[in-house]
Each structure stands twice: as structure tokens, then as C-alpha cells.
Amino acid sequence: MMDSFLDFFEFMPAWQKLSWVIGCLLFTFLLENSFPLVQFNYKKWKHAGVNFIFLGFTLIINIIFGIITVGVFDWISAHQFGLLFYIQLPTWTELILSVLLFDLVAQYTAHYLLHRIKWMWKMHMVHHSDTMVDATTGTRHHPGDYIVREVFALAAAFLIGAPFAFYMFYRICTVFFTYMSHANITIPLWLDKSLSLIFITPNMHKFHHHVERPWTDTNFGNIFSLWDRIFGTMVYDDPKKVKYGLDVLAKTPDDDVLFQLKVPFSKNIKTDY
């Protein structure tokens, strides 16, 4: 049974991966329309259109890195390189361990550095510049930002030595949590707070999109809240206190794609790093 489960992810065709992305977005759209956290005065599809342009860049980068990734996993398998080749655990345990470590290296660590290293932060500012955070904000990444994340994902693959099926399962989980954590939805406080003991929840991630520090530099995880708890970067408060956007980009157009693409190269935009 476990073999069939893993085979599904290992041999998942491109159309199924894209269908998962679209399905997750549609699901979060339905939730946002039914249980909104904030009543935005905006044209939802116009806002989505801007963020989907960034998604287009991401899909192109995915194609390029997809070719590289196949070569990386072939090399890992041929040379039996990585943590999992030195331990013997049940397959399901190794899968959970792999997802945890992928989340630590490719998500938490990469995200933390995107906030701490000046040239990385200037790329990541594009994601934070969205003043109306909803599910589509999860697709809003400067191409340079997304490339950094992909490099860290490959580094994690080398470190873990996970099978390709484990990696694909992790990527599928990441898509779901990315859109859910950004979704403009109201969740009962008791439920969100309970889930946040293990996972990154919508309320929890909203603090990360606050307009100014220190909340901007908290809650870096994507799937598990464990890493934020361990490294002291977790906060939890009333999400209605959050004001979206980024203070250093407050007077700039967040819906001008060309302007946003130029943000990392602009000397007029100052940072604290």
C-alpha cells in the first residue's frame, strides 16, 4: 500500500501537479468568499491577475529546475548520498522525517535568510508588498526569490538523501499550506490555535505579513510551526491587529508588476540590512 502511495507521487504527470495548484486555489477562493477575515475593497480577480503573473514566472522556473532536480535525484540514488542512506526506519517514518527536514532547510532556513541578507530581502520585499493578502499572495514571488528557494530545496535533497517520491509529496504539501496560510479566511480561534501547535495556520502566518517589524520577522515556517517554536521566531496574537504591506514600500504601487520586478535593483528603496 505504501509503495502504491509513493509511486503516485513519483510518477505524477505535469497536468496533475498543475491541477493540484488550481484545485488548491479554487478551494481557498471558496473559503475566502464564504468566511473572509478582512472585507477588502478590491477587485479580487484584478488583484489575482497581478499575482498570477508572478505565478507564471514561477512555473517557468519550475520547468528549468525540474530538469535539474531529476539529475540531482538520479545522482543521489546512484551514489547513495544523504542521511536516509545511513539510517534504517519504517518507510512512513522516513517520509515524515524527510518532510520535516525539507521544511526546515528549504522553507524555514531559506525564508529566514530572505529576511536577513540584504540582497535576498530586497527580492523578498515583493512578496511582502501586497497590501491585500489573500491566497494568491502565496504565488507572489520575485523570480530571484523563488530561485533562492529552489536552490535550498536541492540542498535539502542532498542533505536528506530522500527518494524523489518523498520530495514530490513534500512539494504537494507545500502548495496546499502556502495557499491556506495566505488565505483571507476566518477560522475559530480555538481551532486555529490548536492547529498551530503543529502546523502553520492562516492566523499564524498573517502576523508575518504585518507592515512593520517585529512581526514581519516572525513565523517563517511553511508547513510545521515546530521550527519557529524551537528557534524563538513564533508569535501569536489577534490577527485583526495586522495591517498588510511593507512600511518601506508604503508609497509604491503594489499592483505594478514592472515596478515590483525592479525593486531588488532600486537604490531608492532602503532597507535596515
C-alpha positions as CSV (number, residue, x, y, z in Angstrom):
1,M,0.0,0.0,0.0
2,M,2.8,2.4,0.9
3,D,4.6,1.6,-2.3
4,S,1.5,2.5,-4.4
5,F,1.1,5.7,-2.4
6,L,4.7,6.7,-3.2
7,D,4.5,5.6,-6.8
8,F,1.6,8.0,-7.3
9,F,3.8,11.0,-6.3
10,E,6.9,9.7,-8.1
11,F,5.2,9.4,-11.4
12,M,2.7,12.2,-11.1
13,P,2.4,13.9,-14.6
14,A,2.7,17.6,-15.0
15,W,-1.1,18.1,-15.6
16,Q,-1.9,16.6,-12.2
17,K,0.6,18.9,-10.5
18,L,-0.9,21.9,-12.2
19,S,-4.4,20.6,-11.4
20,W,-3.4,20.4,-7.7
21,V,-2.3,24.1,-7.8
22,I,-5.5,25.2,-9.5
23,G,-7.6,23.0,-7.1
24,C,-6.0,24.4,-4.0
25,L,-6.5,28.0,-5.3
26,L,-10.2,27.3,-6.1
27,F,-10.7,25.7,-2.7
28,T,-9.2,28.7,-0.9
29,F,-11.2,31.1,-3.1
30,L,-14.4,29.4,-2.0
31,L,-13.4,29.7,1.7
32,E,-12.4,33.4,1.2
33,N,-15.8,34.2,-0.3
34,S,-17.7,32.3,2.5
35,F,-15.6,33.2,5.6
36,P,-13.5,36.3,4.9
37,L,-11.2,37.6,7.7
38,V,-10.9,41.1,6.2
39,Q,-13.5,42.7,3.9
40,F,-11.2,44.0,1.2
41,N,-12.4,46.8,-1.0
42,Y,-10.8,45.5,-4.2
43,K,-11.4,43.7,-7.4
44,K,-10.4,40.2,-6.5
45,W,-9.6,39.0,-10.0
46,K,-7.6,42.1,-10.9
47,H,-5.6,41.5,-7.7
48,A,-5.3,37.9,-8.6
49,G,-4.2,38.7,-12.1
50,V,-1.2,40.6,-10.8
51,N,-0.1,37.8,-8.5
52,F,-0.7,35.2,-11.3
53,I,1.9,37.0,-13.5
54,F,4.4,36.2,-10.8
55,L,3.0,32.6,-10.7
56,G,3.8,32.5,-14.4
57,F,7.4,33.2,-13.7
58,T,7.4,30.6,-11.0
59,L,6.0,27.9,-13.4
60,I,8.8,28.7,-15.9
61,I,11.4,28.4,-13.2
62,N,9.9,25.2,-12.1
63,I,10.3,23.7,-15.6
64,I,14.0,24.6,-15.6
65,F,14.6,23.4,-12.1
66,G,12.6,20.3,-12.8
67,I,15.2,19.1,-15.3
68,I,18.0,19.8,-12.8
69,T,16.1,18.1,-10.0
70,V,15.8,14.8,-11.9
71,G,19.6,14.8,-12.4
72,V,20.1,15.6,-8.7
73,F,17.9,12.7,-7.5
74,D,19.5,10.3,-10.0
75,W,22.9,11.2,-8.6
76,I,21.7,10.8,-5.0
77,S,20.3,7.4,-5.8
78,A,23.4,6.2,-7.7
79,H,25.8,7.4,-5.0
80,Q,23.6,6.6,-2.0
81,F,24.3,10.0,-0.6
82,G,22.4,11.6,2.3
83,L,21.1,11.0,5.8
84,L,18.5,8.3,4.9
85,F,21.2,6.0,3.5
86,Y,22.7,5.8,7.0
87,I,19.6,5.0,9.0
88,Q,17.0,2.3,8.7
89,L,13.5,3.3,9.7
90,P,10.0,2.3,8.5
91,T,9.1,4.0,5.2
92,W,6.4,6.1,6.7
93,T,8.8,7.3,9.4
94,E,11.4,8.3,6.8
95,L,8.7,10.1,4.8
96,I,7.7,12.2,7.8
97,L,11.3,12.9,8.8
98,S,12.1,13.9,5.2
99,V,9.1,16.4,5.1
100,L,10.2,17.8,8.4
101,L,13.8,18.4,7.2
102,F,12.7,19.7,3.8
103,D,10.5,22.2,5.7
104,L,13.4,23.2,7.9
105,V,16.0,23.7,5.1
106,A,14.0,24.6,2.0
107,Q,11.4,26.7,3.8
108,Y,12.3,27.9,7.3
109,T,16.0,28.4,6.7
110,A,15.6,29.9,3.2
111,H,12.8,32.2,4.4
112,Y,14.8,33.3,7.4
113,L,17.8,34.2,5.2
114,L,15.5,36.0,2.8
115,H,14.7,38.4,5.7
116,R,18.3,38.7,7.0
117,I,20.5,39.1,4.0
118,K,20.1,42.4,2.2
119,W,20.1,41.3,-1.4
120,M,17.8,38.5,-0.6
121,W,15.5,40.7,1.4
122,K,15.1,43.2,-1.5
123,M,13.8,40.3,-3.7
124,H,11.5,39.0,-0.9
125,M,10.1,42.5,-0.3
126,V,8.0,42.0,-3.5
127,H,6.1,39.2,-1.6
128,H,5.5,41.5,1.4
129,S,4.5,44.5,-0.7
130,D,1.0,43.0,-1.2
131,T,-1.4,45.2,0.8
132,M,-4.4,42.8,0.3
133,V,-3.1,39.4,1.4
134,D,-5.2,36.5,0.2
135,A,-4.5,33.1,-1.2
136,T,-3.0,34.5,-4.4
137,T,-0.3,36.3,-2.4
138,G,1.2,32.8,-2.0
139,T,2.0,32.9,-5.7
140,R,3.6,36.3,-5.5
141,H,7.4,35.8,-5.5
142,H,10.0,37.7,-7.4
143,P,11.8,35.3,-9.8
144,G,15.1,35.8,-7.8
145,D,13.3,35.0,-4.6
146,Y,11.9,31.8,-6.0
147,I,15.2,30.7,-7.4
148,V,16.8,31.0,-3.9
149,R,14.1,28.8,-2.6
150,E,14.6,26.2,-5.3
151,V,18.4,26.1,-4.6
152,F,17.7,25.5,-0.9
153,A,15.3,22.7,-1.9
154,L,18.0,21.0,-3.9
155,A,20.5,21.5,-1.0
156,A,17.9,19.8,1.3
157,A,17.6,16.9,-1.1
158,F,21.4,16.3,-0.9
159,L,21.4,16.5,2.8
160,I,18.4,14.1,3.3
161,G,19.1,11.7,0.5
162,A,15.3,11.2,0.2
163,P,13.7,9.4,-2.7
164,F,12.1,11.5,-5.4
165,A,8.7,10.4,-4.3
166,F,9.3,11.9,-0.8
167,Y,10.3,15.1,-2.4
168,M,7.2,15.3,-4.6
169,F,5.0,14.5,-1.6
170,Y,6.7,17.4,0.3
171,R,6.1,19.8,-2.7
172,I,2.4,18.9,-2.9
173,C,2.0,19.6,0.8
174,T,3.9,22.9,0.4
175,V,1.4,24.1,-2.3
176,F,-1.6,23.4,0.0
177,F,-0.1,25.1,3.1
178,T,1.2,28.1,1.1
179,Y,-2.3,28.9,-0.2
180,M,-4.1,28.1,3.0
181,S,-1.8,30.1,5.2
182,H,-2.2,33.2,3.0
183,A,-5.9,32.8,2.5
184,N,-8.2,35.6,3.7
185,I,-10.3,33.3,5.9
186,T,-11.7,33.4,9.4
187,I,-11.1,30.3,11.5
188,P,-12.4,29.9,15.0
189,L,-9.6,31.0,17.4
190,W,-9.7,27.7,19.4
191,L,-9.3,25.7,16.2
192,D,-6.6,27.8,14.6
193,K,-4.6,28.0,17.9
194,S,-4.9,24.2,18.4
195,L,-3.7,23.5,14.8
196,S,-0.8,26.0,15.2
197,L,0.7,23.7,17.9
198,I,1.8,21.6,14.9
199,F,1.1,23.4,11.7
200,I,1.4,26.9,10.2
201,T,-2.1,28.2,10.2
202,P,-3.8,31.2,8.5
203,N,-3.9,33.3,11.6
204,M,-0.3,32.5,12.5
205,H,1.0,33.5,9.1
206,K,-0.9,36.7,8.9
207,F,1.5,38.3,11.5
208,H,4.3,37.6,9.2
209,H,2.7,40.0,6.7
210,H,2.3,42.9,9.1
211,V,3.5,46.2,7.7
212,E,6.4,46.6,10.1
213,R,8.8,44.7,12.4
214,P,9.0,42.9,14.7
215,W,6.0,40.8,13.4
216,T,7.4,40.9,9.8
217,D,10.4,38.9,11.0
218,T,8.4,36.1,12.7
219,N,6.6,32.8,11.7
220,F,8.9,31.8,8.9
221,G,7.7,28.2,8.6
222,N,5.6,26.9,5.8
223,I,4.2,23.5,7.0
224,F,5.2,23.0,10.6
225,S,5.3,25.5,13.4
226,L,7.9,23.4,15.2
227,W,10.9,25.3,13.8
228,D,9.5,28.7,14.8
229,R,8.9,27.4,18.3
230,I,12.4,25.9,18.6
231,F,14.2,29.0,17.2
232,G,12.1,31.6,19.1
233,T,10.6,33.2,16.0
234,M,7.0,32.4,16.7
235,V,4.3,35.0,17.6
236,Y,0.6,34.5,18.1
237,D,-1.9,37.4,18.7
238,D,-5.1,38.8,17.4
239,P,-4.9,38.7,13.5
240,K,-7.3,41.7,13.3
241,K,-4.3,43.8,14.6
242,V,-2.4,43.1,11.4
243,K,-2.0,45.7,8.7
244,Y,-0.8,44.3,5.5
245,G,2.1,45.6,3.3
246,L,5.6,46.8,4.0
247,D,6.5,50.1,5.6
248,V,9.4,50.8,3.3
249,L,7.2,50.3,0.2
250,A,4.1,52.1,1.6
251,K,4.2,54.8,-1.1
252,T,4.9,52.5,-4.0
253,P,2.4,50.6,-6.3
254,D,1.9,47.1,-5.2
255,D,0.0,46.2,-8.4
256,D,2.6,47.5,-10.9
257,V,4.4,44.3,-11.9
258,L,7.2,46.0,-13.8
259,F,7.9,48.3,-10.8
260,Q,7.9,45.2,-8.5
261,L,10.3,43.3,-10.7
262,K,12.7,46.3,-10.4
263,V,12.5,46.6,-6.6
264,P,15.6,44.5,-5.9
265,F,17.7,46.7,-8.1
266,S,16.4,50.1,-6.9
267,K,18.8,52.2,-4.9
268,N,15.9,54.4,-3.8
269,I,14.4,51.7,-1.7
270,K,16.1,51.5,1.6
271,T,16.3,48.5,4.0
272,D,17.6,48.0,7.5
273,Y,20.1,45.5,6.3
